[in-house]
Amino acid sequence: MPITPYLSGQPFDPETIHDMSLALTGACKALGLRPKDDAITRQVAKKIINLRQRGVSGDELRNRTIIEIKPSHTVRPTGRRAHATDDRP
């Protein structure tokens, strides 16, 4: 999934854009998100861009994105958002 629509004109070299696109694809897949432009995908892309600007790269870019996004986006079967400390059924 290309990250270019989410870059908002920010300058990155082609290799970095490719790495961030791979991270976006991998993170969305791990989070169970479909490859489409929606609020959650934009949030994942924004997190990847932020982490990359802080020097995170390679597989760590995908892994850290998943770790930082997942707790706040786990949805229970009831439709309620679950939190990492929420142990109710």
C-alpha positions, 0 to 999 in steps of 0.5 A: 500500500503506497504511503505517498498519499499521506506524505502531504508533500514531505520530502523523503527519498524514494528508498525511504518512501518504499520502506514506509510503504512496506511498513504501512502494508505490513502494519495494516495487515497485522492490525486487520485493516483493509487497504483503503483510505479511512481514518484508521489507515491515515492514523497508521500512516501518520504514525509511520511517518512520525516514527521515520522522522525520529529515525526508526527504519526497517522492520522496526518501523512496522513493529513499533507502529503496530505496538503503538497503534494496536492497544487503542484500536482493538475492537471487541465483538460488541463494537466497544473499543477495548483498552490494554488494561480492560479485562472485562469479558 
